[in-house]
Amino acid sequence: MTRDEVLSLMNEYVENENLRRHMYAVEAAMRTYAGKYNEDEEIWGFTGLIHDFDYEKYPSEEEHSVVGADILEEKGYPPEVVHAVRSHVPGSATPRDVLLDKTLFAVDELCGFIVAVALVRPSKKIEEVKIKSIKKKLKAKGFARQVSREHIEQGIEELGVERDEHMQTVLDAMKSIAAAIGL
C-alpha cells in the first residue's frame, strides 16, 4: 500500500474538495500522533487519509464506515486500517480497542472544528488560530453546530490525553499542511 494508491481510491470516491481537505487534515494529525506514540506513520497516515472515503456515496449512519471498511477489506488493506475505519463513527458497533482506533476518533471531529474556527478568521488562515480561540468557539453552541462537542470530548477521554495538549497537537499538524487544506 502506497500513498498514491490510497489517494487513487480516495479520489475515485470523493469529489468534494472540502471533504478531501478534511481527510488530508486527519492524515496529518494521525501522522503526528504516530510519531508521538512511536507507531507506523505510514499506516496511521493512510488510515487518516482514507477514513471518510465512503461518506459521499454512503452518508447514512448505518452505511458510513461500514461500507468503506468492507471495500478496504476486499482491496486487501491491512486489518488495523479496516478496523479503525469501521470503528471511527460514533455509535459504531465496532469497538475502538487500540490506540490507532482511539486516535482516529479523537482527531476526526476536532479537525473539522478547527477548520471552522480558521474560516471565521478575517484572513481565513489556520496560522492565526490559537487554542484559546478553539476553546472559546467550542463553548459557543451556535458555532459549527454540525460538529459534535460531545464526540470531541469523548475522543479526548478515550485517548486519555490532556485536552489543551490534544488541541495543540492537532492544530500544529494542520498548520504544517496549511496549503494542502486551503487554509
C-alpha atoms as an extended CHARMM CRD file, in Angstrom:
* protein
*
       183  EXT
         1         1  MET       CA              0.0000000000        0.0000000000        0.0000000000  PROA      1               0.0000000000
         2         2  THR       CA              1.4220000000        3.3330000000       -1.0650000000  PROA      2               0.0000000000
         3         3  ARG       CA              0.1480000000        6.8600000000       -0.5260000000  PROA      3               0.0000000000
         4         4  ASP       CA             -0.5210000000        7.1180000000       -4.2770000000  PROA      4               0.0000000000
         5         5  GLU       CA             -2.7360000000        4.0140000000       -4.1020000000  PROA      5               0.0000000000
         6         6  VAL       CA             -4.6240000000        5.4180000000       -1.1230000000  PROA      6               0.0000000000
         7         7  LEU       CA             -5.0410000000        8.7650000000       -2.8940000000  PROA      7               0.0000000000
         8         8  SER       CA             -6.2710000000        6.9890000000       -6.0090000000  PROA      8               0.0000000000
         9         9  LEU       CA             -9.0030000000        5.2140000000       -4.0360000000  PROA      9               0.0000000000
        10        10  MET       CA             -9.9070000000        8.4180000000       -2.2070000000  PROA      10              0.0000000000
        11        11  ASN       CA            -10.1610000000       10.3390000000       -5.4710000000  PROA      11              0.0000000000
        12        12  GLU       CA            -12.2740000000        7.5780000000       -7.0270000000  PROA      12              0.0000000000
        13        13  TYR       CA            -14.9050000000        8.0450000000       -4.3170000000  PROA      13              0.0000000000
        14        14  VAL       CA            -14.5470000000       11.6600000000       -3.1580000000  PROA      14              0.0000000000
        15        15  GLU       CA            -15.4550000000       14.5770000000       -5.4140000000  PROA      15              0.0000000000
        16        16  ASN       CA            -15.9660000000       17.2380000000       -2.7490000000  PROA      16              0.0000000000
        17        17  GLU       CA            -12.7600000000       19.2330000000       -2.2830000000  PROA      17              0.0000000000
        18        18  ASN       CA            -13.6480000000       20.1700000000        1.2930000000  PROA      18              0.0000000000
        19        19  LEU       CA            -14.0150000000       16.5110000000        2.2180000000  PROA      19              0.0000000000
        20        20  ARG       CA            -10.6460000000       15.7700000000        0.6190000000  PROA      20              0.0000000000
        21        21  ARG       CA             -9.0940000000       18.6020000000        2.6100000000  PROA      21              0.0000000000
        22        22  HSD       CA            -10.6370000000       17.1940000000        5.7820000000  PROA      22              0.0000000000
        23        23  MET       CA             -9.0780000000       13.8330000000        5.0080000000  PROA      23              0.0000000000
        24        24  TYR       CA             -5.6630000000       15.4840000000        4.4520000000  PROA      24              0.0000000000
        25        25  ALA       CA             -6.0250000000       17.2140000000        7.8290000000  PROA      25              0.0000000000
        26        26  VAL       CA             -6.8630000000       13.9500000000        9.5800000000  PROA      26              0.0000000000
        27        27  GLU       CA             -3.9240000000       12.2820000000        7.8280000000  PROA      27              0.0000000000
        28        28  ALA       CA             -1.5680000000       14.9820000000        9.1380000000  PROA      28              0.0000000000
        29        29  ALA       CA             -2.9150000000       14.6580000000       12.6840000000  PROA      29              0.0000000000
        30        30  MET       CA             -2.6170000000       10.8810000000       12.5540000000  PROA      30              0.0000000000
        31        31  ARG       CA              0.9790000000       11.0490000000       11.3180000000  PROA      31              0.0000000000
        32        32  THR       CA              1.8150000000       13.4640000000       14.1170000000  PROA      32              0.0000000000
        33        33  TYR       CA              0.3120000000       11.1770000000       16.7330000000  PROA      33              0.0000000000
        34        34  ALA       CA              2.0760000000        8.1520000000       15.2230000000  PROA      34              0.0000000000
        35        35  GLY       CA              5.3460000000        9.9820000000       15.7520000000  PROA      35              0.0000000000
        36        36  LYS       CA              4.4190000000       10.8190000000       19.3420000000  PROA      36              0.0000000000
        37        37  TYR       CA              3.4820000000        7.2170000000       20.0820000000  PROA      37              0.0000000000
        38        38  ASN       CA              6.3330000000        5.6540000000       18.0800000000  PROA      38              0.0000000000
        39        39  GLU       CA              3.8520000000        3.9390000000       15.7570000000  PROA      39              0.0000000000
        40        40  ASP       CA              3.9760000000        3.3350000000       11.9920000000  PROA      40              0.0000000000
        41        41  GLU       CA              3.4590000000        6.7750000000       10.4420000000  PROA      41              0.0000000000
        42        42  GLU       CA              2.5320000000        5.3100000000        7.0640000000  PROA      42              0.0000000000
        43        43  ILE       CA             -0.2300000000        3.0580000000        8.4040000000  PROA      43              0.0000000000
        44        44  TRP       CA             -1.5440000000        5.7880000000       10.6880000000  PROA      44              0.0000000000
        45        45  GLY       CA             -1.3810000000        8.4130000000        7.9390000000  PROA      45              0.0000000000
        46        46  PHE       CA             -3.1010000000        6.1570000000        5.4160000000  PROA      46              0.0000000000
        47        47  THR       CA             -5.8340000000        5.4620000000        7.9560000000  PROA      47              0.0000000000
        48        48  GLY       CA             -6.4750000000        9.1800000000        8.3680000000  PROA      48              0.0000000000
        49        49  LEU       CA             -6.3200000000        9.7950000000        4.6380000000  PROA      49              0.0000000000
        50        50  ILE       CA             -8.8650000000        7.1320000000        3.7350000000  PROA      50              0.0000000000
        51        51  HSD       CA            -11.1730000000        7.1690000000        6.7840000000  PROA      51              0.0000000000
        52        52  ASP       CA            -14.0870000000        9.0680000000        5.1630000000  PROA      52              0.0000000000
        53        53  PHE       CA            -13.7080000000        7.9860000000        1.5350000000  PROA      53              0.0000000000
        54        54  ASP       CA            -17.1630000000        6.3610000000        1.5070000000  PROA      54              0.0000000000
        55        55  TYR       CA            -19.0070000000        9.3240000000        3.0550000000  PROA      55              0.0000000000
        56        56  GLU       CA            -20.2600000000       10.9760000000       -0.1650000000  PROA      56              0.0000000000
        57        57  LYS       CA            -21.7730000000        7.7750000000       -1.5080000000  PROA      57              0.0000000000
        58        58  TYR       CA            -22.8320000000        6.2580000000        1.8170000000  PROA      58              0.0000000000
        59        59  PRO       CA            -23.5260000000        9.1000000000        4.2780000000  PROA      59              0.0000000000
        60        60  SER       CA            -26.1160000000        7.3680000000        6.4720000000  PROA      60              0.0000000000
        61        61  GLU       CA            -25.1460000000        6.3110000000        9.9780000000  PROA      61              0.0000000000
        62        62  GLU       CA            -25.9170000000        2.7040000000        9.0630000000  PROA      62              0.0000000000
        63        63  GLU       CA            -23.6400000000        2.6780000000        5.9920000000  PROA      63              0.0000000000
        64        64  HSD       CA            -20.8260000000        5.1870000000        6.5340000000  PROA      64              0.0000000000
        65        65  SER       CA            -17.6120000000        3.4570000000        7.5530000000  PROA      65              0.0000000000
        66        66  VAL       CA            -19.2200000000        0.0000000000        7.3440000000  PROA      66              0.0000000000
        67        67  VAL       CA            -19.3560000000        0.0510000000        3.5330000000  PROA      67              0.0000000000
        68        68  GLY       CA            -15.9700000000        1.7440000000        3.3640000000  PROA      68              0.0000000000
        69        69  ALA       CA            -14.3570000000       -0.7880000000        5.6780000000  PROA      69              0.0000000000
        70        70  ASP       CA            -15.8200000000       -3.6310000000        3.6030000000  PROA      70              0.0000000000
        71        71  ILE       CA            -14.3620000000       -2.0910000000        0.4290000000  PROA      71              0.0000000000
        72        72  LEU       CA            -10.9640000000       -1.6650000000        2.0970000000  PROA      72              0.0000000000
        73        73  GLU       CA            -11.0650000000       -5.2700000000        3.2950000000  PROA      73              0.0000000000
        74        74  GLU       CA            -11.8940000000       -6.5160000000       -0.2200000000  PROA      74              0.0000000000
        75        75  LYS       CA             -8.9760000000       -4.4890000000       -1.6070000000  PROA      75              0.0000000000
        76        76  GLY       CA             -6.5720000000       -6.0770000000        0.8680000000  PROA      76              0.0000000000
        77        77  TYR       CA             -5.9190000000       -3.1130000000        3.1580000000  PROA      77              0.0000000000
        78        78  PRO       CA             -4.2650000000       -4.0220000000        6.4710000000  PROA      78              0.0000000000
        79        79  PRO       CA             -6.7280000000       -5.2820000000        9.0890000000  PROA      79              0.0000000000
        80        80  GLU       CA             -5.8060000000       -2.4940000000       11.5250000000  PROA      80              0.0000000000
        81        81  VAL       CA             -6.7360000000        0.1550000000        8.9330000000  PROA      81              0.0000000000
        82        82  VAL       CA            -10.0340000000       -1.5980000000        8.1750000000  PROA      82              0.0000000000
        83        83  HSD       CA            -10.8650000000       -1.8800000000       11.8740000000  PROA      83              0.0000000000
        84        84  ALA       CA            -10.0300000000        1.7720000000       12.6090000000  PROA      84              0.0000000000
        85        85  VAL       CA            -12.1770000000        2.9630000000        9.6930000000  PROA      85              0.0000000000
        86        86  ARG       CA            -15.0410000000        0.7400000000       10.7960000000  PROA      86              0.0000000000
        87        87  SER       CA            -14.8330000000        1.9560000000       14.4150000000  PROA      87              0.0000000000
        88        88  HSD       CA            -14.3510000000        5.7060000000       13.8740000000  PROA      88              0.0000000000
        89        89  VAL       CA            -18.0200000000        6.6010000000       13.5260000000  PROA      89              0.0000000000
        90        90  PRO       CA            -19.7530000000        7.4590000000       16.8150000000  PROA      90              0.0000000000
        91        91  GLY       CA            -22.1460000000        4.7080000000       17.7780000000  PROA      91              0.0000000000
        92        92  SER       CA            -20.3070000000        2.1170000000       15.7080000000  PROA      92              0.0000000000
        93        93  ALA       CA            -20.8910000000       -1.4980000000       16.6830000000  PROA      93              0.0000000000
        94        94  THR       CA            -17.1360000000       -1.9690000000       16.2650000000  PROA      94              0.0000000000
        95        95  PRO       CA            -15.3180000000       -1.0510000000       19.4740000000  PROA      95              0.0000000000
        96        96  ARG       CA            -12.3350000000        1.2620000000       19.4580000000  PROA      96              0.0000000000
        97        97  ASP       CA             -9.9150000000       -1.2230000000       21.0200000000  PROA      97              0.0000000000
        98        98  VAL       CA             -6.4540000000        0.0380000000       20.1910000000  PROA      98              0.0000000000
        99        99  LEU       CA             -4.5670000000        3.3090000000       20.0630000000  PROA      99              0.0000000000
       100       100  LEU       CA             -4.9870000000        3.6650000000       16.2880000000  PROA      100             0.0000000000
       101       101  ASP       CA             -8.7860000000        3.4600000000       16.5980000000  PROA      101             0.0000000000
       102       102  LYS       CA             -8.9400000000        5.8510000000       19.5300000000  PROA      102             0.0000000000
       103       103  THR       CA             -6.6530000000        8.3830000000       17.8780000000  PROA      103             0.0000000000
       104       104  LEU       CA             -8.6390000000        8.4270000000       14.6380000000  PROA      104             0.0000000000
       105       105  PHE       CA            -11.8390000000        9.0390000000       16.5870000000  PROA      105             0.0000000000
       106       106  ALA       CA            -10.1700000000       11.7400000000       18.6990000000  PROA      106             0.0000000000
       107       107  VAL       CA             -8.7710000000       13.7540000000       15.7810000000  PROA      107             0.0000000000
       108       108  ASP       CA            -11.6140000000       13.4170000000       13.2580000000  PROA      108             0.0000000000
       109       109  GLU       CA            -14.2170000000       15.8270000000       14.6660000000  PROA      109             0.0000000000
       110       110  LEU       CA            -11.5780000000       18.1600000000       16.0590000000  PROA      110             0.0000000000
       111       111  CYS       CA            -10.0200000000       18.6190000000       12.6120000000  PROA      111             0.0000000000
       112       112  GLY       CA            -13.3910000000       19.6800000000       11.2430000000  PROA      112             0.0000000000
       113       113  PHE       CA            -13.9240000000       22.0780000000       14.1090000000  PROA      113             0.0000000000
       114       114  ILE       CA            -10.5000000000       23.6790000000       13.7120000000  PROA      114             0.0000000000
       115       115  VAL       CA            -11.2460000000       24.3030000000       10.0290000000  PROA      115             0.0000000000
       116       116  ALA       CA            -14.4510000000       26.0950000000       11.0380000000  PROA      116             0.0000000000
       117       117  VAL       CA            -12.5100000000       28.2340000000       13.5300000000  PROA      117             0.0000000000
       118       118  ALA       CA             -9.9570000000       29.1560000000       10.8540000000  PROA      118             0.0000000000
       119       119  LEU       CA            -12.6550000000       30.0650000000        8.3390000000  PROA      119             0.0000000000
       120       120  VAL       CA            -14.1780000000       32.7230000000       10.6040000000  PROA      120             0.0000000000
       121       121  ARG       CA            -10.8180000000       34.4750000000       10.9650000000  PROA      121             0.0000000000
       122       122  PRO       CA            -10.6230000000       37.5750000000        8.7350000000  PROA      122             0.0000000000
       123       123  SER       CA             -7.6390000000       36.0900000000        6.8930000000  PROA      123             0.0000000000
       124       124  LYS       CA             -9.0890000000       32.5480000000        6.8490000000  PROA      124             0.0000000000
       125       125  LYS       CA             -5.5850000000       31.3420000000        7.7690000000  PROA      125             0.0000000000
       126       126  ILE       CA             -5.0330000000       28.4890000000       10.1690000000  PROA      126             0.0000000000
       127       127  GLU       CA             -1.7550000000       30.0890000000       11.2040000000  PROA      127             0.0000000000
       128       128  GLU       CA             -3.7700000000       32.6490000000       13.1820000000  PROA      128             0.0000000000
       129       129  VAL       CA             -5.7990000000       30.0520000000       15.1090000000  PROA      129             0.0000000000
       130       130  LYS       CA             -4.8900000000       29.6530000000       18.7650000000  PROA      130             0.0000000000
       131       131  ILE       CA             -6.0450000000       27.1600000000       21.3900000000  PROA      131             0.0000000000
       132       132  LYS       CA             -7.8450000000       29.9770000000       23.1850000000  PROA      132             0.0000000000
       133       133  SER       CA             -9.9630000000       30.5650000000       20.0480000000  PROA      133             0.0000000000
       134       134  ILE       CA            -10.7890000000       26.8870000000       19.6970000000  PROA      134             0.0000000000
       135       135  LYS       CA            -11.8930000000       26.6160000000       23.3190000000  PROA      135             0.0000000000
       136       136  LYS       CA            -13.9780000000       29.7890000000       23.0700000000  PROA      136             0.0000000000
       137       137  LYS       CA            -15.7350000000       28.5690000000       19.9210000000  PROA      137             0.0000000000
       138       138  LEU       CA            -16.3740000000       25.1500000000       21.4930000000  PROA      138             0.0000000000
       139       139  LYS       CA            -18.4400000000       26.9420000000       24.1430000000  PROA      139             0.0000000000
       140       140  ALA       CA            -20.4810000000       28.8160000000       21.5060000000  PROA      140             0.0000000000
       141       141  LYS       CA            -23.3240000000       26.3700000000       20.8440000000  PROA      141             0.0000000000
       142       142  GLY       CA            -24.4070000000       28.1830000000       17.6830000000  PROA      142             0.0000000000
       143       143  PHE       CA            -20.9740000000       27.9430000000       16.0950000000  PROA      143             0.0000000000
       144       144  ALA       CA            -20.3330000000       24.9820000000       13.7610000000  PROA      144             0.0000000000
       145       145  ARG       CA            -23.4160000000       23.1860000000       15.0520000000  PROA      145             0.0000000000
       146       146  GLN       CA            -22.7940000000       20.1570000000       12.8660000000  PROA      146             0.0000000000
       147       147  VAL       CA            -19.6130000000       19.3540000000       14.8200000000  PROA      147             0.0000000000
       148       148  SER       CA            -20.3530000000       17.3480000000       17.9360000000  PROA      148             0.0000000000
       149       149  ARG       CA            -18.7060000000       18.7700000000       21.0200000000  PROA      149             0.0000000000
       150       150  GLU       CA            -19.6750000000       15.5760000000       22.8010000000  PROA      150             0.0000000000
       151       151  HSD       CA            -17.7010000000       13.4880000000       20.3070000000  PROA      151             0.0000000000
       152       152  ILE       CA            -14.6750000000       15.7720000000       20.5950000000  PROA      152             0.0000000000
       153       153  GLU       CA            -14.7110000000       15.3840000000       24.3780000000  PROA      153             0.0000000000
       154       154  GLN       CA            -15.3690000000       11.6420000000       24.1420000000  PROA      154             0.0000000000
       155       155  GLY       CA            -12.3860000000       11.2760000000       21.8080000000  PROA      155             0.0000000000
       156       156  ILE       CA            -10.1080000000       13.1320000000       24.2120000000  PROA      156             0.0000000000
       157       157  GLU       CA            -11.3230000000       10.9660000000       27.0860000000  PROA      157             0.0000000000
       158       158  GLU       CA            -10.9230000000        7.6940000000       25.1670000000  PROA      158             0.0000000000
       159       159  LEU       CA             -7.4500000000        8.6610000000       24.0090000000  PROA      159             0.0000000000
       160       160  GLY       CA             -6.5060000000        9.6570000000       27.5490000000  PROA      160             0.0000000000
       161       161  VAL       CA             -4.7430000000       12.8910000000       26.6440000000  PROA      161             0.0000000000
       162       162  GLU       CA             -4.8140000000       16.3310000000       28.1780000000  PROA      162             0.0000000000
       163       163  ARG       CA             -7.3800000000       18.5000000000       26.3790000000  PROA      163             0.0000000000
       164       164  ASP       CA             -5.2060000000       21.5320000000       25.5280000000  PROA      164             0.0000000000
       165       165  GLU       CA             -2.2780000000       19.3430000000       24.5120000000  PROA      165             0.0000000000
       166       166  HSD       CA             -4.5100000000       17.3600000000       22.1700000000  PROA      166             0.0000000000
       167       167  MET       CA             -5.8890000000       20.5140000000       20.5870000000  PROA      167             0.0000000000
       168       168  GLN       CA             -2.3700000000       21.8910000000       20.1400000000  PROA      168             0.0000000000
       169       169  THR       CA             -1.1150000000       18.6430000000       18.5970000000  PROA      169             0.0000000000
       170       170  VAL       CA             -3.9330000000       18.5640000000       16.0480000000  PROA      170             0.0000000000
       171       171  LEU       CA             -3.6730000000       22.2940000000       15.3350000000  PROA      171             0.0000000000
       172       172  ASP       CA              0.0960000000       22.0910000000       14.7760000000  PROA      172             0.0000000000
       173       173  ALA       CA             -0.3390000000       19.1010000000       12.4520000000  PROA      173             0.0000000000
       174       174  MET       CA             -2.9040000000       21.0310000000       10.4200000000  PROA      174             0.0000000000
       175       175  LYS       CA             -0.7200000000       24.1420000000       10.3210000000  PROA      175             0.0000000000
       176       176  SER       CA              2.0550000000       22.0360000000        8.8260000000  PROA      176             0.0000000000
       177       177  ILE       CA             -0.1150000000       21.3360000000        5.7670000000  PROA      177             0.0000000000
       178       178  ALA       CA             -1.9900000000       24.6490000000        5.5870000000  PROA      178             0.0000000000
       179       179  ALA       CA             -1.6390000000       24.9550000000        1.8060000000  PROA      179             0.0000000000
       180       180  ALA       CA             -2.9670000000       21.4230000000        1.1900000000  PROA      180             0.0000000000
       181       181  ILE       CA             -6.0660000000       22.1440000000        3.2350000000  PROA      181             0.0000000000
       182       182  GLY       CA             -6.6170000000       25.5830000000        1.7300000000  PROA      182             0.0000000000
       183       183  LEU       CA             -6.0080000000       27.4910000000        4.9420000000  PROA      183             0.0000000000
